[in-house]
Amino acid sequence: MRAIRKRKRREHHDEHMDESWLLPYSDLLTLLLAAFLALLSASQIDAKKFELLKETFNETFTGAKGILENPSAVKPLSEHQTLEFTEELMDNLPSNSAMAAKAEKQRNLLDLKTSIDDYIKANNLTAQVNTQLNNSELMIVIRDHALFDSGSATVKPNSRSLAKALGEMLTKYSNYEVMVSGHTDNQPIRSATFPSNWDLSAQRSLNFMRLILENPSLNPSKFRSVGFGEYRPVDTNDTVEGRAKNRRVEVAIF
């Protein structure tokens, strides 16, 4: 009889087991789902949203006791907050069409880079011109001595063919933006024509861009030129070699 009573008490206890632990467990699953969505859309979420997400996880998972041992460590999201947060993450997921367009743009820029690199090799310009493809932008870097005499903004006659070749290759990518920028070292220049390095760099970029736009198939509204003077160096100005690298014209295609 005593064994029967113990069994009944045990069954009665099992029927009324405290299930309050399920609440923080369900919130944990919600947070894990949100984390998965966040990883998918990481490239689209700005820094503030990412920090908010990080703080939420830190508050949830820090503490001396485990979640099931200490349910109060979990701050449950309301139904409205959970729905709002999930919808925002879903809205930031890149669409298939956007991803396809980005991939196509990357392929096009890679094809253009290959064509330019072939031209550089065929014309023995590897020491004067190089290309870089980063984050959906193709950058063409041209040393100043390949285009101009010292202190001059007039493109050398034998370098005009480079501008012409670039213009021809760019006709296949008429929807892309093109920015031509001029750069100098920090050695001061003061002349009647160019009062400063800024003036020299701006005129150099403008003159080179004009040569590219001699191709009538190009859309001038997609082009712009800018002079940065000495203020965006890529190397030190303390050495001859460094100053030579800083004197350049860049053509960015994006």
Long-range contacts (C-beta under 8 A, 24 or more apart in sequence): 20-71, 21-68, 21-71, 23-71, 23-76, 24-67, 24-68, 24-71, 24-73, 24-74, 24-76, 25-67, 25-68, 27-74, 27-76, 27-77, 28-60, 28-67, 28-74, 30-77, 30-82, 31-56, 31-57, 31-60, 31-77, 33-86, 34-82, 34-85, 34-86, 34-89, 37-86, 37-89, 37-90, 37-93, 38-89, 40-93, 41-89, 41-92, 41-93, 41-94, 43-94, 44-92, 44-93, 44-94, 45-89, 45-92, 49-88, 102-136, 105-136, 106-136, 108-173, 108-176, 109-133, 109-136, 109-137, 109-138, 109-253, 112-138, 112-169, 112-170, 112-172, 112-173, 112-253, 113-138, 115-169, 116-140, 116-166, 116-169, 119-165, 119-169, 123-161, 123-162, 125-162, 129-162, 136-254, 137-252, 137-253, 137-254, 138-252, 138-253, 138-254, 139-250, 139-251, 139-252, 139-253, 140-166, 140-250, 140-251, 140-252, 140-253, 141-248, 141-249, 141-250, 142-208, 142-248, 142-249, 142-250, 142-251, 143-244, 143-245, 143-247, 143-248, 144-184, 144-204, 144-247, 144-248, 144-249, 145-244, 145-247, 147-204, 147-208, 147-249, 148-204, 151-189, 151-191, 151-194, 151-200, 153-193, 153-194, 153-200, 153-203, 153-204, 153-207, 154-207, 155-207, 155-208, 155-211, 160-211, 163-208, 163-211, 163-212, 163-214, 164-211, 164-212, 164-214, 164-215, 166-212, 166-251, 167-211, 167-212, 167-213, 167-214, 167-215, 167-218, 168-215, 170-212, 170-215, 170-218, 170-253, 171-215, 171-217, 171-218, 173-253, 174-217, 174-218, 174-219, 174-222, 175-222, 176-222, 176-253, 176-254, 177-222, 177-223, 177-253, 177-254, 178-209, 178-212, 178-222, 178-223, 178-224, 178-251, 178-252, 178-253, 179-223, 179-224, 179-225, 179-226, 179-251, 179-252, 179-254, 180-205, 180-206, 180-208, 180-209, 180-212, 180-223, 180-224, 180-225, 180-226, 180-249, 180-250, 180-251, 180-252, 181-205, 181-225, 181-226, 181-227, 181-228, 181-249, 181-250, 181-252, 182-206, 182-208, 182-225, 182-226, 182-227, 182-228, 182-249, 183-228, 183-229, 183-230, 183-232, 183-233, 183-234, 183-246, 183-247, 183-248, 183-249, 183-250, 184-229, 184-230, 184-246, 184-247, 185-230, 185-233, 185-237, 185-242, 185-243, 185-244, 185-246, 185-247, 186-230, 186-233, 186-237, 186-243, 186-246, 187-237, 187-243, 196-229, 197-229, 197-230, 198-227, 198-228, 198-229, 199-227, 200-227, 200-229, 201-227, 201-228, 201-229, 202-226, 202-227, 202-229, 203-227, 204-249, 205-249, 208-249, 208-251, 212-251
